[in-house]
């Protein structure tokens, strides 16, 4: 049984107005006033993206505009807006969000095997190579 991570009362969230949105191809429900970060955490989504170099899982770390890990793409096709922080995006009905890293998906990333190769690269490898 999955327990909800949502506080029962208080705050600016209107719990009488549910909103449907999509993240990485799966449908979820939030409430009016939720940010994408709070809606994902309430739906027990912990991994939002993968790190650039070794593809380690990254989750939501902060609650403000300084959030370093929660970067997503909003929309699709010609209407896609890249590099938005999940703590600054308010959900709306029909929102389509997706992670900007991880193949084939964020939870199971084949490129995370690079994490084991990183032990073979000494510190400063890039700096010495490109100087």
C-alpha positions in Angstrom: 0.0 0.0 0.0 1.4 3.4 -1.0 0.8 6.1 1.5 0.2 9.6 0.4 2.8 12.2 1.2 0.3 15.0 1.4 -0.5 17.1 4.4 -4.3 16.9 5.1 -5.1 20.6 5.6 -3.6 24.1 5.4 -1.5 25.8 2.8 -2.5 27.4 -0.5 -3.6 24.2 -2.2 -7.3 23.9 -3.0 -8.0 20.2 -2.3 -11.5 20.4 -3.7 -10.2 20.9 -7.3 -8.3 18.0 -8.6 -6.1 18.5 -11.7 -4.8 15.7 -14.0 -1.3 16.0 -15.5 1.3 13.7 -17.1 4.9 13.1 -16.1 7.2 10.8 -18.2 4.2 9.3 -19.9 2.3 8.4 -16.8 -0.9 10.1 -15.6 -1.1 11.6 -12.1 -3.5 13.8 -10.1 -2.7 16.9 -8.1 -4.7 19.8 -6.8 -5.1 23.5 -7.8 -2.2 25.4 -6.3 0.3 22.6 -6.4 3.7 23.1 -8.0 4.9 20.2 -10.1 7.4 19.4 -7.4 4.7 19.1 -4.7 2.4 17.1 -6.9 5.2 14.7 -7.8 6.2 14.2 -4.2 2.6 13.7 -3.2 2.4 10.9 -5.9 5.5 9.2 -4.5 7.7 10.2 -7.5 11.3 10.4 -6.1 13.5 10.3 -9.2 12.9 13.4 -11.4 16.0 13.2 -13.6 19.5 11.7 -14.0 22.8 13.5 -13.5 24.7 14.6 -16.6 28.0 12.7 -16.2 27.3 9.4 -14.6 23.5 9.3 -14.8 22.9 8.9 -11.1 19.3 9.4 -9.9 18.4 12.9 -8.8 15.3 13.9 -6.8 13.8 17.1 -5.6 16.2 18.8 -3.1 15.0 22.3 -2.5 11.7 24.1 -2.3 12.5 27.4 -4.1 14.0 28.8 -7.3 17.4 27.4 -6.3 16.4 23.8 -7.0 19.4 22.2 -8.7 18.0 18.8 -9.6 14.4 19.1 -10.7 14.8 20.3 -14.3 12.1 19.1 -16.7 10.7 19.8 -20.2 7.1 21.1 -20.4 4.9 20.4 -23.4 5.7 18.4 -26.6 6.7 19.0 -30.2 6.9 22.6 -31.2 5.3 23.7 -28.0 8.0 22.2 -25.7 9.8 24.5 -23.2 13.0 23.0 -21.9 14.9 23.5 -18.6 12.1 24.5 -16.2 12.4 24.0 -12.5 9.7 21.8 -11.0 9.5 24.1 -8.0 8.4 27.0 -10.2 5.9 25.3 -12.5 2.3 25.3 -11.3 0.3 22.4 -12.6 -2.7 22.8 -14.8 -5.1 20.4 -16.4 -3.5 18.6 -19.3 0.1 19.5 -18.3 2.7 17.2 -20.0 6.1 17.1 -18.4 9.1 14.9 -19.0 12.6 14.5 -17.7 15.4 15.8 -19.8 17.7 12.9 -19.1 17.6 9.1 -18.8 17.2 6.5 -21.5 14.9 4.6 -22.0 13.3 6.2 -18.9 14.3 7.9 -15.7 13.8 5.0 -13.4 15.7 2.5 -15.5 18.6 4.2 -17.2 21.0 2.1 -19.2 23.6 4.9 -19.2 23.8 4.6 -15.5 26.5 1.9 -16.2 28.8 4.9 -16.7 28.9 5.3 -12.9 31.1 2.2 -12.7 33.4 3.5 -15.4 34.0 6.7 -13.5 36.3 4.9 -11.0 38.7 4.4 -13.9 39.0 8.0 -14.7 41.4 10.0 -12.5 40.4 13.4 -11.1 41.0 16.2 -13.5 40.8 13.9 -16.5 38.9 16.5 -18.6 41.1 19.4 -17.7 44.3 17.6 -18.6 42.9 16.3 -21.8 41.5 19.6 -23.2 44.4 21.9 -22.2 
